[in-house]
Each structure stands twice: as structure tokens, then as C-alpha cells.
Amino acid sequence: MDELVESARQWARARRLPLEAGDVPDLVEAVADLAAAVAEEAAGLDPTQATVPFGQQLRALAPQAWPDAPPPATDDGRDSATQVHASLAQIERAPPGRLAWVDIDAAGVLAEAGLRDAERRDGRVRGPLHGMPVGIKDMFDWQGHACGWGSPLRRDCAAAAADATIVARLRAAGAVVLGTQHMAEFAMSPTGWNAAYGPGRNPWDTARASGGSSSGAAMSVAAGHVPLAIGSDTGGSVRLPAALCGLTGLKPSQHRISMAGAMPLSPSLDCIGPLAHTAELCGQAYRAMAGADGADLACLDAAISVGTLPRRIRLAVPQWRDGDPLSAGMRGALDEAVRVWRDAGVECVPVASPYALLQRAGQLASVLLAVEAAAMHQRWLRERGGQYGRQVRRRIARGLLVPGVDYCDALRLRGPFLRRYLREVQGDADAVLLPTTPDVAPPVEDAQSGDQARLERDFALLSAWTRGINYLGLPALTVPVGLGAGGLPLGMQLVGPPLGEDRVLALGRLFQQLTSWHLRRPAASNDPAGTIHEEETT
């Protein structure tokens, strides 16, 4: 190991990588662990077998779609300009306030809201998102505005010449983009930590982390700034902040929503998804954004449905093992959720805990993420490495040390791993119930410790139930499932089969008809008396 460390030090010096003295041994050890995981799983692979593109594998394994649900009423009389004014006022009033936002074009947004209101008066309502103020993560191109990717490296970047595909589609559906939002640096922290612009803070308790990397999206919806925000999810970056901030969040199947005009982190794993209070609104945002796109040829051309529940519903319920990372509070909340499902007539099928399988899938996902992020950042890291936060710098450098054969094997293992999961865990169930996080939001200070190796272990633990789902390419919806220690939110994932957004969205709507956790709000967002209460939502 000492020889490997010294070789890595020489290699890093030759490439002018700005690593600190203690970083290299940690990175070599981490890469060795990943290499061992890949080697163990790849032992049975046939190197001569052609690899089918993963999107095609997802399509081939997808079950028949459920019938689509009709959209809700499109004209509820909402005045868009009034909503935008209310959003701007709430940003100034409700913690964490302006921290959640990067760029707000108040004049431009009010002008666009006026156009939506004029359309409504003329009877031209585009759909359920018409006139709704929406936030977008600071990684999506927004015409006329700079896109910072959460980094000072792009502080002086040129304004976007055109909207990202998802921004254009949201606007075509009538949504009004209020502004861009806080994110972890280059989308590389599950806590929402950003060394340059400050950490994401949870509206339920600003001493707690918001989760990340779509930190501003979760902060803004939980604080009542906007009803809907759009983030990205490479290892849990929609689901983690949604769960920690008491929201609903959807990670679609891989290649369901176009990445054109979005910051790439790991093209094999990146997904775009909505955060809102309800599964209903997440479904309407998904419907507006999904579909084939000539600007992103990997994007699948497949039926888009938010699902209508059949008479018979089967939910796979893992039987947790003692070593599974979930707190007593989380386990109790999931047990209560199962009782709710059973009382509603859902068939809850016991299955063995999938944690060991998901943990290994998460390790393979880490190989893909490390290499693909390093390939994108290596030149910037050499030339402007001092402008990266240390956490992100280490994570990118790790990818530069991963052997190419391990990366190729991790890609080739996706299909076999997916089929194994479907066989051993999903079976003929419509969805699998999982925790989203092991417990409630961690303290913000835990995300900035100088012990980088401990931080990376904490990151892995926080995303223990989400990262592997990205490797499998499956859709997952997180919904609020209870309150844990300190009255902080807990989230539950519903994981569907390939292209099974219809199933998780329909099941999410059913759960939210049966429970009221999604109606809870942090006291600071809208209650001067300082008590948590319930609020009706659309």
C-alpha cells in the first residue's frame, strides 16, 4: 500500500493536482475498496458479450404501463402575478430566505406572469402548471441568465443563449420560472454543503442540513417560497433534500427526462426530477418535462403516464436486518406506513432486506460517478484547483485514480444487477418500500468537519438507500412518512420497476389521501405562533 500511495503522490504532482498531504492515502484506500467490489462482481462476466445500451435494457424490462390518470382541473382561478408577488415576499420573510436562491429576475418574472394571466382571461389555460411560480436548480440553462453550477469557477460565465429543454417545457406548460436556486458545489454533496456560498439549511431547523445537492429546491418549497422546484438526482439529490425537508420528490427512470442544457455530473446516473408537497404536483411536473428530445438522443421515447391504480396492488415490504442503516424512529414510521397500506387493501408482500444488494450497487455507482465527474473536471482541477472546495476536489481526484477496466466493468454490470434486483426484490410487486434516509437531517456542522475521510463515510451513510437506485436506473418517489427526533421529517421511498413512474406516482397519491404528513409545515415558514401545523395543498 505504501508503494501505491507514493506512486499516487508522484502522479498527482506530475499533473499539478492541488491535493493536501493527507488526501492521497485516503484516496488510494477508497479506490482500492471500489476496485475490490468491482472485481468481486465482475468475476463471472463474459468479456466478449456485447453490452446493450442501458436505456434499451430498461425499456425491455418495463412492465405494461398503467392507464394514465386525467390531469386535475386546469383553471382554479389562480392569479399568477399575485402568486409571484407572494413568493417574492415570502423569500424575504421565511428562513432560510434568500440563501435558497441564486438569481431572481423579479421584473422579468412579473412580466411573464402578466402574460399568463392575460392568457387565462382569454380562456387559454395551458394546464395545471399555468401561472405557477417555479424554482430551478442553478445547473439548468435559463435564457439570458448565467448558470453557476454552485461554483465560483463559473462566477463570470456567459448568460445562457437558450433555455434547457426542461425549462422550455415547463414554460410551454405555463409555469413561470422565478429564479435559479442554491445547490451543492457541482452537485457533489448529499448534505447541501457548499464551501463558497454556504451550506443548505433546513427550514424545519436551520441548524440542520437541508440535504443536497438540490438544496435550494427543497429549502424554497419547504419554506413556502414556491409550490414546485426542479432538481437533479445522481445518487439521491432530489430524494434526500425532499425527505429531510418534509417534501415529496420524484427521481424518474434513467433517460426519461432530457438532460439537454443541464450541467452534466455523471451522464450514466444523472436524472432530473421535481420537488413539491404532493405526489399530484410532482406527477404534473413530470408529465410536462418527460419525453423524447432530439437534443438528447439518450432520452427514451416511451409512453408517459402518472398512473391510475388497479384493483389489486402489491407492495414489497423488506424485512429489515439488524445491520441495516435505519433508526428506530424510521423503522417505526415505516411499520406504521405498512399498517396504513394494509388497511387500505394493499397486499404487502414480505421480501428479504435488499440493503446488501443496494450497498454493492451503490459502490458500483460510485465508480461511474467518480470517473465521469473526473473526466469532466480534470482540466479545471489542474488549472484552477484552488477554486474547488476540498470535499469536491478529493471526490474528483478519486475518479482520476480509478482504472479504466473497473469503469468498463461497472457499466457492464448494470444490466445483470438490475435483473437480479427485479428477480430477488421487486418480483411481481408494483413497488418496493424503502427508507429514503437512515434518519432525520444531520446538523449542518457535521457536513464541514476537517476529517475528510469521516465526511465521505457520512455521505455514503446518508445516501445508503438512494445511491444504488440510480445505478439500477429505477424510478423512486419519496413521500413524507412521519416525524423523528426533534420533530424533524422522515421520508419513505416507493421504488418502481423500469419506466414505472405511473406506479410510484399513483401509490404516492394514494398514501397522501390516507395520511397527512405531506400537509405538515415547518413552523417558521408560515406560522408566527411557532407551532407545526397542517395546511391544505393542491
Buried (B, 14 or more C-beta within 10 A) or exposed (E): EEEBBEEBBEEBEEEEBBBEEEBBBBBBBBBEEBBEBBEEBBEEBEEEEEEEEBBEBBBEBBBEBBEBBEBEEEEEEBBBBEBBBBBBEBBEBBBBBEBBBBBBBBEBBBEBBBBBBEBBEEEEBBBBBBBBBBBBBBBBBBBEBBBBBBBBBBEEEEEBEBBBBBBBBBBEBBBBBBBBBBBBBBBBBBBBBBBBBBBBBBBBBBEBBBBBBBBBBBBBBBBBBBBBBBBBBBBBBBBBBBBBBBBBBBBBBBBBBBBBBBBBBBBBBBBBBBBBBBBBBBBBBBBBBBBBBEEBEBBBEBEBBBBEBEEEBBBBBBEBEEEBBBBEBBEBBBEEBBEBBEEEEBBBEEBBBBBEBBBBBBBBBBBBBBBBBBBBBBEBBEEBBEBBBBBBBBBBBBBBBBBEEBBBBBBBBBBBBBEBBBEEBBEEBBBBBBBBBBBBBBEBEBBBEEEBBEBBEBBBBBBBBBBBBBBBBBBBBBBBBBBBEEEBBBBBBBBBBBBBBBBBBBBBBBBBEEBEBBBBBBBBBBEEEEEBEEBEBB
